[in-house]
């Protein structure tokens, strides 16, 4: 039972974030509830889904690993982490500007439009 509750909680957490992303759903909810109402409802439902997920996770009997990374994954993660920190620092220290602006992108935005996500 705990494993099925955990899977149901994971599905609920996914659905609570996927449904508002579907085309037309978010604008319809914002029109009906107003932006503050939508944000409050989405926050409460997301927090409830996350809480259920954490509680269900604690109750699952984990007898083995779901995923075991390859031997080379740890050194690769350690090697790429400084790159990630530089991209985040560049993202936070450079203004993005407007996408349709006639000015050329500056700083890290000359390399990528979304350095934080990269």
JOCORZI-V353785 format. One record per backbone hydrogen bond with DSSP energy under -0.5 kcal/mol. CO is the residue of the C=O (numbers start at 1). NH is the residue of the N-H. If there is no record, write none. Layout:
BEGIN
co = [CO & CO]
nh = [NH & NH]
END
This chain:
BEGIN
co = [1 & 2 & 3 & 4 & 5 & 6 & 7 & 8 & 9 & 10 & 11 & 12 & 13 & 14 & 14 & 15 & 18 & 18 & 19 & 20 & 22 & 22 & 24 & 25 & 26 & 27 & 28 & 29 & 30 & 33 & 34 & 35 & 36 & 37 & 38 & 39 & 40 & 41 & 42 & 43 & 44 & 45 & 46 & 47 & 48 & 49 & 50 & 51 & 52 & 53 & 54 & 55 & 56 & 57 & 60 & 61 & 67 & 70 & 70 & 71 & 72 & 73 & 74 & 75 & 76 & 77 & 78 & 80 & 81 & 82 & 83 & 84 & 85 & 86 & 87 & 88 & 89 & 90 & 98 & 106 & 107 & 108 & 108 & 114]
nh = [5 & 6 & 7 & 8 & 9 & 10 & 11 & 12 & 13 & 14 & 15 & 16 & 17 & 17 & 18 & 19 & 21 & 22 & 22 & 26 & 25 & 26 & 28 & 29 & 30 & 31 & 32 & 33 & 34 & 37 & 38 & 39 & 40 & 41 & 42 & 43 & 44 & 45 & 46 & 47 & 48 & 49 & 50 & 51 & 52 & 53 & 54 & 55 & 56 & 57 & 58 & 59 & 60 & 60 & 62 & 63 & 69 & 73 & 74 & 75 & 76 & 77 & 78 & 79 & 80 & 81 & 82 & 84 & 85 & 86 & 87 & 88 & 89 & 90 & 91 & 92 & 93 & 94 & 101 & 109 & 110 & 111 & 112 & 118]
END
